[in-house]
Amino acid sequence: MSNTKIEVGDYVDVFFTSSDALINGRVLYTPQDTGDSWRLVGDDGTLYYVQIFEKMIRVARGDMNVQG
């Protein structure tokens, strides 16, 4: 696992500039090309596709063997 990037399986907090919304979740997929979204799953199983955000913070390293 890299210490310089967020990877599949990591747990993250995602913050938005236009609202007070905050997403806490596990990364299922990282963008591979322009227009791709980050794919996250919350603790309650909610799926999120995130494309535009203010910042993303890795709060814990996760399992690289996550199936998304």
PyMOL Python script that loads the backbone (N, CA, C, O; Angstrom):
from pymol import cmd

cmd.read_pdbstr("""\
ATOM      1  N   MET A   1       0.839  -1.194   0.000  1.00  0.00           N
ATOM      2  CA  MET A   1       0.000   0.000   0.000  1.00  0.00           C
ATOM      3  C   MET A   1       0.877   1.249   0.000  1.00  0.00           C
ATOM      4  O   MET A   1       1.922   1.307   0.649  1.00  0.00           O
ATOM      5  N   SER A   2       0.431   2.202  -0.721  1.00  0.00           N
ATOM      6  CA  SER A   2       1.163   3.457  -0.808  1.00  0.00           C
ATOM      7  C   SER A   2       0.753   4.401   0.318  1.00  0.00           C
ATOM      8  O   SER A   2      -0.409   4.438   0.723  1.00  0.00           O
ATOM      9  N   ASN A   3       1.707   5.147   0.805  1.00  0.00           N
ATOM     10  CA  ASN A   3       1.407   6.160   1.809  1.00  0.00           C
ATOM     11  C   ASN A   3       1.187   7.519   1.151  1.00  0.00           C
ATOM     12  O   ASN A   3       0.940   8.510   1.838  1.00  0.00           O
ATOM     13  N   THR A   4       1.275   7.568  -0.186  1.00  0.00           N
ATOM     14  CA  THR A   4       1.162   8.837  -0.899  1.00  0.00           C
ATOM     15  C   THR A   4      -0.124   8.984  -1.694  1.00  0.00           C
ATOM     16  O   THR A   4      -0.317   9.992  -2.373  1.00  0.00           O
ATOM     17  N   LYS A   5      -1.011   7.989  -1.621  1.00  0.00           N
ATOM     18  CA  LYS A   5      -2.284   8.105  -2.333  1.00  0.00           C
ATOM     19  C   LYS A   5      -3.369   7.285  -1.655  1.00  0.00           C
ATOM     20  O   LYS A   5      -3.095   6.344  -0.910  1.00  0.00           O
ATOM     21  N   ILE A   6      -4.602   7.667  -1.933  1.00  0.00           N
ATOM     22  CA  ILE A   6      -5.761   6.925  -1.436  1.00  0.00           C
ATOM     23  C   ILE A   6      -6.019   5.775  -2.397  1.00  0.00           C
ATOM     24  O   ILE A   6      -6.020   5.961  -3.614  1.00  0.00           O
ATOM     25  N   GLU A   7      -6.237   4.588  -1.845  1.00  0.00           N
ATOM     26  CA  GLU A   7      -6.388   3.392  -2.656  1.00  0.00           C
ATOM     27  C   GLU A   7      -7.683   2.660  -2.322  1.00  0.00           C
ATOM     28  O   GLU A   7      -8.320   2.928  -1.303  1.00  0.00           O
ATOM     29  N   VAL A   8      -8.058   1.739  -3.190  1.00  0.00           N
ATOM     30  CA  VAL A   8      -9.234   0.896  -2.973  1.00  0.00           C
ATOM     31  C   VAL A   8      -9.102   0.212  -1.612  1.00  0.00           C
ATOM     32  O   VAL A   8      -8.053  -0.335  -1.271  1.00  0.00           O
ATOM     33  N   GLY A   9     -10.180   0.256  -0.857  1.00  0.00           N
ATOM     34  CA  GLY A   9     -10.204  -0.359   0.467  1.00  0.00           C
ATOM     35  C   GLY A   9      -9.995   0.627   1.598  1.00  0.00           C
ATOM     36  O   GLY A   9     -10.366   0.347   2.737  1.00  0.00           O
ATOM     37  N   ASP A  10      -9.400   1.793   1.300  1.00  0.00           N
ATOM     38  CA  ASP A  10      -9.166   2.801   2.334  1.00  0.00           C
ATOM     39  C   ASP A  10     -10.486   3.418   2.796  1.00  0.00           C
ATOM     40  O   ASP A  10     -11.458   3.467   2.042  1.00  0.00           O
ATOM     41  N   TYR A  11     -10.505   3.883   4.032  1.00  0.00           N
ATOM     42  CA  TYR A  11     -11.655   4.589   4.589  1.00  0.00           C
ATOM     43  C   TYR A  11     -11.380   6.085   4.508  1.00  0.00           C
ATOM     44  O   TYR A  11     -10.308   6.553   4.894  1.00  0.00           O
ATOM     45  N   VAL A  12     -12.357   6.829   4.003  1.00  0.00           N
ATOM     46  CA  VAL A  12     -12.157   8.258   3.754  1.00  0.00           C
ATOM     47  C   VAL A  12     -13.327   9.088   4.258  1.00  0.00           C
ATOM     48  O   VAL A  12     -14.437   8.592   4.446  1.00  0.00           O
ATOM     49  N   ASP A  13     -13.042  10.372   4.469  1.00  0.00           N
ATOM     50  CA  ASP A  13     -14.059  11.395   4.692  1.00  0.00           C
ATOM     51  C   ASP A  13     -13.989  12.327   3.487  1.00  0.00           C
ATOM     52  O   ASP A  13     -12.905  12.756   3.091  1.00  0.00           O
ATOM     53  N   VAL A  14     -15.153  12.643   2.902  1.00  0.00           N
ATOM     54  CA  VAL A  14     -15.214  13.521   1.739  1.00  0.00           C
ATOM     55  C   VAL A  14     -16.002  14.772   2.129  1.00  0.00           C
ATOM     56  O   VAL A  14     -17.107  14.684   2.663  1.00  0.00           O
ATOM     57  N   PHE A  15     -15.418  15.927   1.854  1.00  0.00           N
ATOM     58  CA  PHE A  15     -16.018  17.212   2.201  1.00  0.00           C
ATOM     59  C   PHE A  15     -16.366  17.973   0.924  1.00  0.00           C
ATOM     60  O   PHE A  15     -15.677  17.853  -0.089  1.00  0.00           O
ATOM     61  N   PHE A  16     -17.445  18.758   0.984  1.00  0.00           N
ATOM     62  CA  PHE A  16     -17.930  19.515  -0.175  1.00  0.00           C
ATOM     63  C   PHE A  16     -17.956  21.005   0.141  1.00  0.00           C
ATOM     64  O   PHE A  16     -18.254  21.391   1.272  1.00  0.00           O
ATOM     65  N   THR A  17     -17.646  21.849  -0.847  1.00  0.00           N
ATOM     66  CA  THR A  17     -17.628  23.295  -0.640  1.00  0.00           C
ATOM     67  C   THR A  17     -19.023  23.895  -0.662  1.00  0.00           C
ATOM     68  O   THR A  17     -19.273  24.891   0.016  1.00  0.00           O
ATOM     69  N   SER A  18     -19.933  23.312  -1.424  1.00  0.00           N
ATOM     70  CA  SER A  18     -21.245  23.933  -1.631  1.00  0.00           C
ATOM     71  C   SER A  18     -22.295  23.519  -0.602  1.00  0.00           C
ATOM     72  O   SER A  18     -23.432  23.986  -0.665  1.00  0.00           O
ATOM     73  N   SER A  19     -21.934  22.654   0.340  1.00  0.00           N
ATOM     74  CA  SER A  19     -22.899  22.229   1.355  1.00  0.00           C
ATOM     75  C   SER A  19     -22.158  21.748   2.600  1.00  0.00           C
ATOM     76  O   SER A  19     -20.931  21.651   2.615  1.00  0.00           O
ATOM     77  N   ASP A  20     -22.922  21.454   3.629  1.00  0.00           N
ATOM     78  CA  ASP A  20     -22.349  20.908   4.862  1.00  0.00           C
ATOM     79  C   ASP A  20     -22.278  19.390   4.824  1.00  0.00           C
ATOM     80  O   ASP A  20     -21.949  18.755   5.826  1.00  0.00           O
ATOM     81  N   ALA A  21     -22.588  18.801   3.661  1.00  0.00           N
ATOM     82  CA  ALA A  21     -22.594  17.347   3.536  1.00  0.00           C
ATOM     83  C   ALA A  21     -21.201  16.774   3.775  1.00  0.00           C
ATOM     84  O   ALA A  21     -20.189  17.390   3.441  1.00  0.00           O
ATOM     85  N   LEU A  22     -21.177  15.610   4.345  1.00  0.00           N
ATOM     86  CA  LEU A  22     -19.942  14.879   4.594  1.00  0.00           C
ATOM     87  C   LEU A  22     -20.224  13.414   4.324  1.00  0.00           C
ATOM     88  O   LEU A  22     -21.217  12.872   4.810  1.00  0.00           O
ATOM     89  N   ILE A  23     -19.374  12.779   3.566  1.00  0.00           N
ATOM     90  CA  ILE A  23     -19.512  11.344   3.309  1.00  0.00           C
ATOM     91  C   ILE A  23     -18.371  10.635   4.021  1.00  0.00           C
ATOM     92  O   ILE A  23     -17.208  11.011   3.880  1.00  0.00           O
ATOM     93  N   ASN A  24     -18.714   9.610   4.783  1.00  0.00           N
ATOM     94  CA  ASN A  24     -17.736   8.717   5.391  1.00  0.00           C
ATOM     95  C   ASN A  24     -17.908   7.380   4.692  1.00  0.00           C
ATOM     96  O   ASN A  24     -19.020   6.852   4.653  1.00  0.00           O
ATOM     97  N   GLY A  25     -16.854   6.826   4.145  1.00  0.00           N
ATOM     98  CA  GLY A  25     -17.029   5.556   3.452  1.00  0.00           C
ATOM     99  C   GLY A  25     -15.723   4.873   3.119  1.00  0.00           C
ATOM    100  O   GLY A  25     -14.632   5.374   3.390  1.00  0.00           O
ATOM    101  N   ARG A  26     -15.884   3.699   2.514  1.00  0.00           N
ATOM    102  CA  ARG A  26     -14.759   2.882   2.068  1.00  0.00           C
ATOM    103  C   ARG A  26     -14.671   3.000   0.553  1.00  0.00           C
ATOM    104  O   ARG A  26     -15.688   2.932  -0.138  1.00  0.00           O
ATOM    105  N   VAL A  27     -13.469   3.175   0.039  1.00  0.00           N
ATOM    106  CA  VAL A  27     -13.264   3.342  -1.403  1.00  0.00           C
ATOM    107  C   VAL A  27     -13.410   1.993  -2.103  1.00  0.00           C
ATOM    108  O   VAL A  27     -12.739   1.020  -1.758  1.00  0.00           O
ATOM    109  N   LEU A  28     -14.307   1.957  -3.098  1.00  0.00           N
ATOM    110  CA  LEU A  28     -14.495   0.760  -3.914  1.00  0.00           C
ATOM    111  C   LEU A  28     -13.761   0.867  -5.241  1.00  0.00           C
ATOM    112  O   LEU A  28     -13.375  -0.145  -5.827  1.00  0.00           O
ATOM    113  N   TYR A  29     -13.567   2.116  -5.723  1.00  0.00           N
ATOM    114  CA  TYR A  29     -12.978   2.339  -7.045  1.00  0.00           C
ATOM    115  C   TYR A  29     -12.370   3.729  -7.073  1.00  0.00           C
ATOM    116  O   TYR A  29     -12.960   4.683  -6.566  1.00  0.00           O
ATOM    117  N   THR A  30     -11.193   3.842  -7.664  1.00  0.00           N
ATOM    118  CA  THR A  30     -10.571   5.150  -7.839  1.00  0.00           C
ATOM    119  C   THR A  30     -10.649   5.535  -9.314  1.00  0.00           C
ATOM    120  O   THR A  30     -10.570   4.662 -10.178  1.00  0.00           O
ATOM    121  N   PRO A  31     -10.803   6.814  -9.618  1.00  0.00           N
ATOM    122  CA  PRO A  31     -10.916   7.257 -11.012  1.00  0.00           C
ATOM    123  C   PRO A  31      -9.703   6.836 -11.842  1.00  0.00           C
ATOM    124  O   PRO A  31      -8.560   6.929 -11.393  1.00  0.00           O
ATOM    125  N   GLN A  32      -9.973   6.378 -13.043  1.00  0.00           N
ATOM    126  CA  GLN A  32      -8.921   5.940 -13.947  1.00  0.00           C
ATOM    127  C   GLN A  32      -8.766   6.868 -15.151  1.00  0.00           C
ATOM    128  O   GLN A  32      -7.759   6.813 -15.856  1.00  0.00           O
ATOM    129  N   ASP A  33      -9.769   7.720 -15.384  1.00  0.00           N
ATOM    130  CA  ASP A  33      -9.744   8.586 -16.561  1.00  0.00           C
ATOM    131  C   ASP A  33     -10.579   9.823 -16.286  1.00  0.00           C
ATOM    132  O   ASP A  33     -11.346   9.860 -15.324  1.00  0.00           O
ATOM    133  N   THR A  34     -10.433  10.822 -17.119  1.00  0.00           N
ATOM    134  CA  THR A  34     -11.215  12.043 -16.999  1.00  0.00           C
ATOM    135  C   THR A  34     -12.697  11.711 -17.031  1.00  0.00           C
ATOM    136  O   THR A  34     -13.151  10.954 -17.889  1.00  0.00           O
ATOM    137  N   GLY A  35     -13.447  12.276 -16.099  1.00  0.00           N
ATOM    138  CA  GLY A  35     -14.886  12.038 -16.036  1.00  0.00           C
ATOM    139  C   GLY A  35     -15.294  10.890 -15.141  1.00  0.00           C
ATOM    140  O   GLY A  35     -16.476  10.740 -14.832  1.00  0.00           O
ATOM    141  N   ASP A  36     -14.329  10.068 -14.714  1.00  0.00           N
ATOM    142  CA  ASP A  36     -14.631   8.975 -13.784  1.00  0.00           C
ATOM    143  C   ASP A  36     -14.982   9.537 -12.407  1.00  0.00           C
ATOM    144  O   ASP A  36     -14.592  10.652 -12.059  1.00  0.00           O
ATOM    145  N   SER A  37     -15.716   8.755 -11.639  1.00  0.00           N
ATOM    146  CA  SER A  37     -16.072   9.114 -10.268  1.00  0.00           C
ATOM    147  C   SER A  37     -15.373   8.184  -9.290  1.00  0.00           C
ATOM    148  O   SER A  37     -15.057   7.038  -9.607  1.00  0.00           O
ATOM    149  N   TRP A  38     -15.141   8.707  -8.092  1.00  0.00           N
ATOM    150  CA  TRP A  38     -14.756   7.849  -6.982  1.00  0.00           C
ATOM    151  C   TRP A  38     -16.008   7.061  -6.601  1.00  0.00           C
ATOM    152  O   TRP A  38     -17.101   7.627  -6.579  1.00  0.00           O
ATOM    153  N   ARG A  39     -15.874   5.787  -6.306  1.00  0.00           N
ATOM    154  CA  ARG A  39     -17.009   4.980  -5.847  1.00  0.00           C
ATOM    155  C   ARG A  39     -16.738   4.585  -4.401  1.00  0.00           C
ATOM    156  O   ARG A  39     -15.709   3.993  -4.074  1.00  0.00           O
ATOM    157  N   LEU A  40     -17.696   4.931  -3.549  1.00  0.00           N
ATOM    158  CA  LEU A  40     -17.562   4.692  -2.117  1.00  0.00           C
ATOM    159  C   LEU A  40     -18.777   3.946  -1.611  1.00  0.00           C
ATOM    160  O   LEU A  40     -19.846   4.018  -2.216  1.00  0.00           O
ATOM    161  N   VAL A  41     -18.630   3.234  -0.512  1.00  0.00           N
ATOM    162  CA  VAL A  41     -19.762   2.618   0.169  1.00  0.00           C
ATOM    163  C   VAL A  41     -19.712   3.053   1.629  1.00  0.00           C
ATOM    164  O   VAL A  41     -18.673   2.963   2.282  1.00  0.00           O
ATOM    165  N   GLY A  42     -20.859   3.528   2.131  1.00  0.00           N
ATOM    166  CA  GLY A  42     -20.965   3.934   3.522  1.00  0.00           C
ATOM    167  C   GLY A  42     -21.152   2.733   4.428  1.00  0.00           C
ATOM    168  O   GLY A  42     -21.388   1.620   3.959  1.00  0.00           O
ATOM    169  N   ASP A  43     -21.046   2.963   5.727  1.00  0.00           N
ATOM    170  CA  ASP A  43     -21.220   1.880   6.700  1.00  0.00           C
ATOM    171  C   ASP A  43     -22.598   1.239   6.619  1.00  0.00           C
ATOM    172  O   ASP A  43     -22.764   0.065   6.951  1.00  0.00           O
ATOM    173  N   ASP A  44     -23.593   2.019   6.172  1.00  0.00           N
ATOM    174  CA  ASP A  44     -24.952   1.490   6.070  1.00  0.00           C
ATOM    175  C   ASP A  44     -25.226   0.837   4.714  1.00  0.00           C
ATOM    176  O   ASP A  44     -26.354   0.428   4.440  1.00  0.00           O
ATOM    177  N   GLY A  45     -24.200   0.739   3.866  1.00  0.00           N
ATOM    178  CA  GLY A  45     -24.349   0.096   2.561  1.00  0.00           C
ATOM    179  C   GLY A  45     -24.719   1.037   1.432  1.00  0.00           C
ATOM    180  O   GLY A  45     -24.845   0.603   0.287  1.00  0.00           O
ATOM    181  N   THR A  46     -24.899   2.331   1.733  1.00  0.00           N
ATOM    182  CA  THR A  46     -25.232   3.305   0.700  1.00  0.00           C
ATOM    183  C   THR A  46     -24.051   3.466  -0.249  1.00  0.00           C
ATOM    184  O   THR A  46     -22.911   3.628   0.185  1.00  0.00           O
ATOM    185  N   LEU A  47     -24.339   3.420  -1.560  1.00  0.00           N
ATOM    186  CA  LEU A  47     -23.304   3.617  -2.572  1.00  0.00           C
ATOM    187  C   LEU A  47     -23.257   5.075  -2.985  1.00  0.00           C
ATOM    188  O   LEU A  47     -24.294   5.707  -3.184  1.00  0.00           O
ATOM    189  N   TYR A  48     -22.043   5.609  -3.114  1.00  0.00           N
ATOM    190  CA  TYR A  48     -21.847   6.996  -3.515  1.00  0.00           C
ATOM    191  C   TYR A  48     -20.915   7.037  -4.724  1.00  0.00           C
ATOM    192  O   TYR A  48     -19.895   6.348  -4.762  1.00  0.00           O
ATOM    193  N   TYR A  49     -21.276   7.842  -5.692  1.00  0.00           N
ATOM    194  CA  TYR A  49     -20.402   8.153  -6.821  1.00  0.00           C
ATOM    195  C   TYR A  49     -20.036   9.620  -6.657  1.00  0.00           C
ATOM    196  O   TYR A  49     -20.904  10.487  -6.749  1.00  0.00           O
ATOM    197  N   VAL A  50     -18.765   9.908  -6.417  1.00  0.00           N
ATOM    198  CA  VAL A  50     -18.331  11.269  -6.097  1.00  0.00           C
ATOM    199  C   VAL A  50     -17.358  11.746  -7.163  1.00  0.00           C
ATOM    200  O   VAL A  50     -16.352  11.095  -7.448  1.00  0.00           O
ATOM    201  N   GLN A  51     -17.683  12.912  -7.753  1.00  0.00           N
ATOM    202  CA  GLN A  51     -16.818  13.436  -8.800  1.00  0.00           C
ATOM    203  C   GLN A  51     -16.214  14.792  -8.428  1.00  0.00           C
ATOM    204  O   GLN A  51     -15.036  15.035  -8.689  1.00  0.00           O
ATOM    205  N   ILE A  52     -17.002  15.666  -7.829  1.00  0.00           N
ATOM    206  CA  ILE A  52     -16.520  17.001  -7.492  1.00  0.00           C
ATOM    207  C   ILE A  52     -16.659  17.202  -5.983  1.00  0.00           C
ATOM    208  O   ILE A  52     -17.753  17.096  -5.429  1.00  0.00           O
ATOM    209  N   PHE A  53     -15.536  17.492  -5.330  1.00  0.00           N
ATOM    210  CA  PHE A  53     -15.538  17.668  -3.884  1.00  0.00           C
ATOM    211  C   PHE A  53     -14.416  18.621  -3.512  1.00  0.00           C
ATOM    212  O   PHE A  53     -13.522  18.888  -4.315  1.00  0.00           O
ATOM    213  N   GLU A  54     -14.469  19.135  -2.277  1.00  0.00           N
ATOM    214  CA  GLU A  54     -13.422  20.055  -1.816  1.00  0.00           C
ATOM    215  C   GLU A  54     -12.169  19.301  -1.402  1.00  0.00           C
ATOM    216  O   GLU A  54     -11.067  19.620  -1.848  1.00  0.00           O
ATOM    217  N   LYS A  55     -12.344  18.295  -0.546  1.00  0.00           N
ATOM    218  CA  LYS A  55     -11.193  17.514  -0.111  1.00  0.00           C
ATOM    219  C   LYS A  55     -11.630  16.130   0.330  1.00  0.00           C
ATOM    220  O   LYS A  55     -12.780  15.901   0.704  1.00  0.00           O
ATOM    221  N   MET A  56     -10.669  15.212   0.274  1.00  0.00           N
ATOM    222  CA  MET A  56     -10.875  13.834   0.713  1.00  0.00           C
ATOM    223  C   MET A  56      -9.709  13.490   1.628  1.00  0.00           C
ATOM    224  O   MET A  56      -8.548  13.706   1.282  1.00  0.00           O
ATOM    225  N   ILE A  57     -10.031  12.957   2.789  1.00  0.00           N
ATOM    226  CA  ILE A  57      -9.006  12.616   3.772  1.00  0.00           C
ATOM    227  C   ILE A  57      -9.069  11.120   4.056  1.00  0.00           C
ATOM    228  O   ILE A  57     -10.133  10.583   4.364  1.00  0.00           O
ATOM    229  N   ARG A  58      -7.929  10.454   3.951  1.00  0.00           N
ATOM    230  CA  ARG A  58      -7.885   9.041   4.338  1.00  0.00           C
ATOM    231  C   ARG A  58      -7.837   8.985   5.851  1.00  0.00           C
ATOM    232  O   ARG A  58      -6.918   9.523   6.469  1.00  0.00           O
ATOM    233  N   VAL A  59      -8.832   8.330   6.453  1.00  0.00           N
ATOM    234  CA  VAL A  59      -8.877   8.225   7.910  1.00  0.00           C
ATOM    235  C   VAL A  59      -8.320   6.891   8.393  1.00  0.00           C
ATOM    236  O   VAL A  59      -7.940   6.758   9.556  1.00  0.00           O
ATOM    237  N   ALA A  60      -8.270   5.899   7.495  1.00  0.00           N
ATOM    238  CA  ALA A  60      -7.693   4.605   7.843  1.00  0.00           C
ATOM    239  C   ALA A  60      -7.362   3.846   6.572  1.00  0.00           C
ATOM    240  O   ALA A  60      -8.052   3.970   5.559  1.00  0.00           O
ATOM    241  N   ARG A  61      -6.318   3.075   6.638  1.00  0.00           N
ATOM    242  CA  ARG A  61      -6.013   2.196   5.525  1.00  0.00           C
ATOM    243  C   ARG A  61      -6.964   1.010   5.562  1.00  0.00           C
ATOM    244  O   ARG A  61      -7.408   0.579   6.626  1.00  0.00           O
ATOM    245  N   GLY A  62      -7.260   0.500   4.389  1.00  0.00           N
ATOM    246  CA  GLY A  62      -8.211  -0.598   4.322  1.00  0.00           C
ATOM    247  C   GLY A  62      -7.651  -1.818   3.656  1.00  0.00           C
ATOM    248  O   GLY A  62      -6.439  -1.958   3.491  1.00  0.00           O
ATOM    249  N   ASP A  63      -8.545  -2.705   3.271  1.00  0.00           N
ATOM    250  CA  ASP A  63      -8.218  -3.974   2.635  1.00  0.00           C
ATOM    251  C   ASP A  63      -8.208  -3.789   1.120  1.00  0.00           C
ATOM    252  O   ASP A  63      -9.212  -3.376   0.539  1.00  0.00           O
ATOM    253  N   MET A  64      -7.089  -4.088   0.484  1.00  0.00           N
ATOM    254  CA  MET A  64      -6.974  -3.942  -0.975  1.00  0.00           C
ATOM    255  C   MET A  64      -7.833  -4.963  -1.728  1.00  0.00           C
ATOM    256  O   MET A  64      -8.032  -4.819  -2.934  1.00  0.00           O
ATOM    257  N   ASN A  65      -8.339  -5.976  -1.051  1.00  0.00           N
ATOM    258  CA  ASN A  65      -9.108  -7.019  -1.711  1.00  0.00           C
ATOM    259  C   ASN A  65     -10.604  -6.759  -1.711  1.00  0.00           C
ATOM    260  O   ASN A  65     -11.397  -7.698  -1.778  1.00  0.00           O
ATOM    261  N   VAL A  66     -10.996  -5.500  -1.637  1.00  0.00           N
ATOM    262  CA  VAL A  66     -12.400  -5.116  -1.630  1.00  0.00           C
ATOM    263  C   VAL A  66     -13.020  -5.394  -2.991  1.00  0.00           C
ATOM    264  O   VAL A  66     -12.437  -5.072  -4.026  1.00  0.00           O
ATOM    265  N   GLN A  67     -14.185  -5.985  -2.984  1.00  0.00           N
ATOM    266  CA  GLN A  67     -14.928  -6.209  -4.220  1.00  0.00           C
ATOM    267  C   GLN A  67     -15.925  -5.089  -4.397  1.00  0.00           C
ATOM    268  O   GLN A  67     -16.749  -4.876  -3.508  1.00  0.00           O
ATOM    269  N   GLY A  68     -15.895  -4.363  -5.496  1.00  0.00           N
ATOM    270  CA  GLY A  68     -16.794  -3.251  -5.728  1.00  0.00           C
ATOM    271  C   GLY A  68     -17.668  -3.531  -6.816  1.00  0.00           C
ATOM    272  O   GLY A  68     -18.507  -2.700  -7.164  1.00  0.00           O
TER     273      GLY A  68
END
""", "prot")
cmd.dss("prot")
cmd.show_as("cartoon", "prot")
cmd.util.cbc("prot")
cmd.orient("prot")
